[in-house]
Amino acid sequence: MTQETRLKLWNVSSTKMVLQLPSIFHHLPHLQHPESLQPAVHVGQGRTGVSIVLGVPSVKREVHSYLSDTLTSLMSELSPAEKDDCVIVVLVAELEDDIVARPNYFTTMKNFALQQPSEEWMILEFSQLGFIGKMFKSEDLPMIVEFMLMFYKDKPIDWLLDHIMWVKVCNPEKDADKDFGKQHLHKGHINPAAELSSSLKTYQHFTLEKAYQGDDFFWAFTPVAGDFIRIRFFTPVRVER
């Protein structure tokens, strides 16, 4: 490096501001205001030290809100002991508030996490759909949140989860073996030719036709009274359960 180049670098570095690394305030500048750190609604008993925190992302909808139904479903399937061992937090962020809870879901999820042979897991998945049913350890949340804050405007959250898994967990050299990619989460069936119709509104590309052809599963928005799925066979078919 010549003396002239050194002088130019010195002048630039001495007259410009010192490089500032980005922080959470670059992504969410409203957090600099103290009032923004307080929840709009706080209903609880100050419970801490619970096993699981259930996050329910939601957003204001123009037609119908699923948030009340989801919270009712989550609470109704909890025993008194399970209610004392969890906290529910509603996040105004995403469109994943149309959930129907299954009986014993809390204990099932908790036991599954505790029965893992190692504590090195980062994400446990209890649903294949979008951002629904994903469990994280509290120690990993800061990293996951920071990653999502940087890229949530560029890709859906469930896509970002795939990127996190690839970067933090997957080892291309170890995973690229002969069995990689052979495990399928969806198992299709061979169905007879038929005419399909439904009043349900399809979510994204998960159509009824693809499910019937065995290519994918069917995913629709929450049904209401009167909704239907109709399958009309072109020839008589014996249907068994």
Secondary structure, 3 states (H helix, E strand, C coil): CCHHHHHHHHHHHHHCCCCCCCCHHHHCHHHHCHHHHCCCCCCCCCCCCCCEEEEEEECCCCCCCCHHHHHHHHHHCCCHHHHCCEEEEEEECCCCCCCCCCCCHHHHHHHHHHCCCCCCCCEEECCCCCCCCEEECHHHHHHHHHHHHHHCCCCCHHHHHHHHHHHHCCCHHHHCCCCCCCCCCCCCCCCCCEEEEECCCECCCCCHHHHHHCCCCCCECCCCCCCCEEEEECCCCCCCC
